[in-house]
Amino acid sequence: MAHGESNRTDAIDANTPSVARMYDWLLGGVENYHSDREACMKLLEIAPQARSLARDNRAFLRRVVRVLVEEYNVEQFIDHGSGLPAEGNVHQVAQGIDPQCRVVYIDNDPTVLAHGRTILQENDNTAVIHADMRETGSIFQHEDVRRLIRPHCRTAALFVSVLHCLPDTGDRNDPAALIQRVAGRLKPGDLMVICQLVSTDPSVRERVTRLMLDSTGGRWGRVREQDEVRAYFNRLTILEPGLGDVVDWRPDGPPLPVEQRAPEWVEWGGLARV
């Protein structure tokens, strides 16, 4: 079995929108279907700046990975809900600084597995695992995680723009429980990046959540509020510059003007140490 392969046989459903493929379309990608594009057009009616938000989130991912390698000496990454490969993937940014960095991508979308396997088949320091990111126990026991994630090296677990895909369940599958479970698998000094979609507008939260639930056949969670995301950082040490809109996290240039920001919602979170 090649790196990142799985014995799961989930088929690609072109008729039901996929969060990963919708995000790909918002980023200008081509690995999507008519159903995904149609759902994105409905999303843009509710949140017209959704494209800009997706691009800003991708820029944040590149910045935070660069900082993790350069300033925090992170050598290995576990990217939960990684999505379809796009410009500036975690391994491209990290290995561009340190070629020995190791990356494990986790996603349960069969399209992600198919494309990731093709792109990474010659990169021995990178793997794609087809799994529900809530399956923490089996993920950390996976042969590729055991091969690439080494106990003595500093690790960063990434939850970038993915927790809104998980519903509140009040049990071990709850997003907050997942964060604490993964933190428990890491060692003191390891890092976690956590952010998700939030809105102060109850109408936006309700309308986006309903659209995504209906479009994806229930494969969605909820647009949340800032205090709910802040609670994910319980028992973690929040690092500078703190929590907030990710466009303001260590920006490469001047602050984004107000008129270029999405007024309906933001990607909100930050960086923390275990």
VMD Tcl script that draws the C-alpha trace (Angstrom):
set ca {
  {0.00 0.00 0.00}
  {1.46 3.38 -1.01}
  {2.03 6.17 1.49}
  {-1.32 7.65 2.51}
  {-3.47 4.92 1.04}
  {-6.28 3.41 3.01}
  {-8.53 0.39 2.75}
  {-11.58 2.66 2.90}
  {-13.56 2.58 -0.32}
  {-15.70 5.74 -0.12}
  {-16.73 6.68 -3.65}
  {-16.56 10.25 -4.97}
  {-20.09 11.68 -5.17}
  {-20.10 14.39 -7.84}
  {-23.78 15.20 -7.22}
  {-23.46 16.16 -3.56}
  {-21.33 19.23 -2.78}
  {-18.17 18.58 -0.81}
  {-16.72 21.13 1.62}
  {-13.22 20.39 0.29}
  {-14.28 20.90 -3.34}
  {-16.25 24.05 -2.52}
  {-13.18 25.48 -0.80}
  {-11.13 24.52 -3.84}
  {-13.50 26.48 -6.08}
  {-13.41 29.53 -3.80}
  {-9.61 29.44 -4.07}
  {-9.81 29.36 -7.86}
  {-9.12 25.64 -8.19}
  {-10.50 23.26 -10.80}
  {-10.97 20.07 -8.77}
  {-14.70 20.59 -8.30}
  {-18.03 19.75 -9.89}
  {-21.20 21.59 -10.93}
  {-22.83 20.74 -7.60}
  {-19.96 22.35 -5.70}
  {-20.03 25.51 -7.82}
  {-23.80 25.80 -7.50}
  {-23.56 25.55 -3.70}
  {-20.79 28.16 -3.68}
  {-22.97 30.58 -5.66}
  {-25.69 30.21 -3.02}
  {-23.08 30.77 -0.30}
  {-21.90 33.97 -2.03}
  {-25.46 35.30 -1.89}
  {-25.30 35.07 1.92}
  {-21.61 35.96 2.35}
  {-20.37 37.83 -0.75}
  {-16.79 37.99 0.56}
  {-16.47 34.20 0.90}
  {-13.82 34.06 -1.83}
  {-11.68 36.69 -0.12}
  {-12.09 34.94 3.21}
  {-10.90 31.65 1.71}
  {-7.83 33.31 0.20}
  {-7.06 35.15 3.44}
  {-7.32 31.89 5.36}
  {-4.92 30.20 2.94}
  {-2.46 33.05 3.39}
  {-2.72 32.62 7.16}
  {-1.92 28.92 6.81}
  {1.24 29.73 4.87}
  {2.31 32.37 7.41}
  {1.71 30.25 10.49}
  {3.54 27.23 9.04}
  {6.49 29.43 8.16}
  {6.59 30.89 11.69}
  {6.27 27.44 13.26}
  {9.32 26.17 11.37}
  {11.47 29.29 11.57}
  {10.71 30.49 15.11}
  {9.36 27.48 17.01}
  {11.58 24.80 15.46}
  {8.63 22.60 14.47}
  {9.83 19.59 12.48}
  {6.56 17.73 11.89}
  {2.93 18.59 11.25}
  {-0.40 16.80 11.55}
  {-2.90 18.68 9.39}
  {-6.49 17.78 10.35}
  {-9.04 18.29 7.58}
  {-6.36 19.29 5.12}
  {-8.60 19.67 2.06}
  {-7.57 19.45 -1.58}
  {-3.99 20.34 -2.50}
  {-3.65 24.03 -3.34}
  {-0.86 26.54 -3.76}
  {1.18 26.78 -0.59}
  {0.46 23.38 0.94}
  {1.85 22.75 4.42}
  {4.64 20.49 3.17}
  {5.64 22.95 0.45}
  {6.00 25.83 2.91}
  {7.66 23.75 5.65}
  {10.03 21.81 3.40}
  {10.92 25.00 1.55}
  {12.51 26.12 4.82}
  {13.62 22.75 6.17}
  {13.59 19.89 3.62}
  {13.51 17.36 6.47}
  {10.11 18.54 7.78}
  {7.49 15.81 7.84}
  {3.77 16.28 7.23}
  {0.75 14.01 7.68}
  {-2.48 15.19 6.06}
  {-5.80 13.83 7.35}
  {-9.09 14.11 5.48}
  {-12.15 11.93 4.95}
  {-13.02 13.29 1.50}
  {-12.16 10.64 -1.16}
  {-11.30 13.40 -3.65}
  {-8.60 14.64 -1.26}
  {-7.12 11.17 -0.98}
  {-7.06 10.65 -4.76}
  {-5.35 13.96 -5.54}
  {-3.09 13.95 -2.50}
  {-1.82 10.47 -3.27}
  {-0.87 11.53 -6.80}
  {0.94 14.69 -5.73}
  {2.78 13.15 -2.79}
  {3.71 9.75 -4.18}
  {7.37 10.72 -4.51}
  {7.64 12.62 -1.22}
  {8.68 10.19 1.51}
  {8.35 12.84 4.21}
  {4.66 13.41 3.52}
  {1.56 11.21 3.71}
  {-2.20 11.50 3.28}
  {-4.44 9.46 5.58}
  {-8.07 8.90 4.65}
  {-9.79 9.17 8.02}
  {-12.33 11.10 10.02}
  {-10.21 13.57 11.98}
  {-12.13 12.64 15.14}
  {-10.60 9.13 15.03}
  {-7.66 10.28 17.16}
  {-6.70 6.87 18.51}
  {-6.52 5.11 15.15}
  {-4.87 8.14 13.50}
  {-2.01 8.21 16.00}
  {-1.57 4.47 15.57}
  {-1.57 4.66 11.77}
  {1.61 3.34 10.18}
  {2.34 6.65 8.45}
  {1.91 8.66 11.65}
  {4.19 6.24 13.50}
  {6.70 6.52 10.64}
  {6.70 10.30 10.28}
  {5.71 11.76 13.66}
  {8.64 11.10 15.97}
  {8.28 11.42 19.76}
  {11.47 13.43 20.30}
  {10.68 16.10 17.66}
  {8.48 19.15 18.07}
  {5.04 18.71 16.50}
  {2.33 21.12 15.38}
  {-1.27 19.93 15.09}
  {-3.29 22.05 12.66}
  {-7.04 22.63 12.79}
  {-7.28 25.39 10.20}
  {-10.76 26.30 8.95}
  {-12.14 22.85 9.69}
  {-13.87 22.74 13.08}
  {-16.98 24.43 11.66}
  {-17.42 21.18 9.70}
  {-18.05 19.32 12.97}
  {-21.38 19.44 14.83}
  {-21.76 19.93 18.57}
  {-22.37 16.48 19.97}
  {-21.65 16.86 23.69}
  {-19.49 13.73 23.66}
  {-16.01 12.64 22.49}
  {-16.85 13.75 18.93}
  {-17.48 17.33 20.01}
  {-14.92 19.80 18.56}
  {-13.75 20.90 22.01}
  {-13.29 17.28 23.10}
  {-11.33 16.57 19.91}
  {-8.94 19.45 20.59}
  {-8.27 18.27 24.13}
  {-7.84 14.66 22.99}
  {-5.24 15.62 20.39}
  {-3.51 17.90 22.90}
  {-3.28 14.88 25.20}
  {-1.46 12.95 22.48}
  {1.12 15.71 22.08}
  {3.94 16.51 24.48}
  {4.55 19.70 26.47}
  {5.97 22.34 24.17}
  {4.17 21.10 21.05}
  {1.96 23.59 19.20}
  {-1.64 23.74 18.01}
  {-3.17 26.05 15.41}
  {-6.93 26.41 15.78}
  {-9.33 28.62 13.84}
  {-12.82 28.41 12.41}
  {-15.59 30.51 10.88}
  {-17.35 32.85 13.32}
  {-19.94 35.57 12.97}
  {-21.52 38.12 15.28}
  {-24.64 38.10 13.11}
  {-27.15 35.42 14.19}
  {-28.79 35.51 10.76}
  {-25.50 34.76 8.98}
  {-24.70 31.96 11.41}
  {-28.12 30.38 10.90}
  {-28.32 30.85 7.10}
  {-24.80 29.61 6.32}
  {-25.16 26.68 8.68}
  {-28.51 25.69 7.12}
  {-27.20 26.06 3.56}
  {-24.13 23.95 4.25}
  {-26.06 21.26 6.10}
  {-28.60 21.01 3.28}
  {-26.00 21.16 0.49}
  {-23.57 18.61 1.89}
  {-26.12 16.11 3.14}
  {-25.42 16.90 6.77}
  {-21.62 16.92 6.53}
  {-21.27 20.21 8.34}
  {-21.20 21.60 11.83}
  {-21.94 25.21 12.66}
  {-20.72 28.77 12.21}
  {-19.91 29.74 15.80}
  {-19.20 32.76 17.99}
  {-15.82 33.95 19.21}
  {-16.35 32.82 22.81}
  {-17.10 29.30 21.63}
  {-13.83 29.13 19.71}
  {-11.94 30.71 22.62}
  {-13.13 27.79 24.76}
  {-11.25 25.39 22.46}
  {-8.03 26.86 23.90}
  {-8.81 25.81 27.47}
  {-5.72 24.31 29.13}
  {-3.55 25.57 26.27}
  {-1.18 28.56 26.44}
  {-2.23 31.12 23.83}
  {0.81 32.63 22.10}
  {1.32 36.11 20.69}
  {-0.33 37.92 19.03}
  {-3.31 36.22 20.68}
  {-6.67 35.24 19.24}
  {-8.50 37.15 16.53}
  {-9.25 37.43 12.84}
  {-6.50 35.42 11.14}
  {-5.81 38.23 8.64}
  {-4.29 40.09 11.61}
  {-2.08 37.20 12.72}
  {1.52 38.24 11.93}
  {0.55 39.84 8.56}
  {3.22 40.16 5.88}
  {2.15 43.71 5.07}
  {-0.07 46.56 6.28}
  {-3.37 45.64 7.97}
  {-6.11 44.68 5.56}
  {-8.39 47.71 4.97}
  {-11.86 47.48 6.46}
  {-13.50 47.62 3.03}
  {-11.58 44.49 1.95}
  {-12.67 42.44 4.96}
  {-15.67 40.13 5.03}
  {-18.30 41.95 7.13}
  {-20.50 38.87 7.50}
  {-18.02 36.51 9.12}
  {-14.31 35.94 9.82}
  {-11.89 33.10 10.30}
  {-11.05 33.43 14.00}
  {-8.42 31.75 16.19}
  {-4.68 31.60 16.72}
  {-1.66 29.65 17.93}
  {-1.23 27.88 21.26}
  {1.29 25.74 23.12}
  {0.49 22.47 24.85}
}
mol new
graphics top color blue
foreach p $ca { graphics top sphere $p radius 0.5 }
foreach p [lrange $ca 0 end-1] q [lrange $ca 1 end] { graphics top cylinder $p $q radius 0.2 }
display resetview
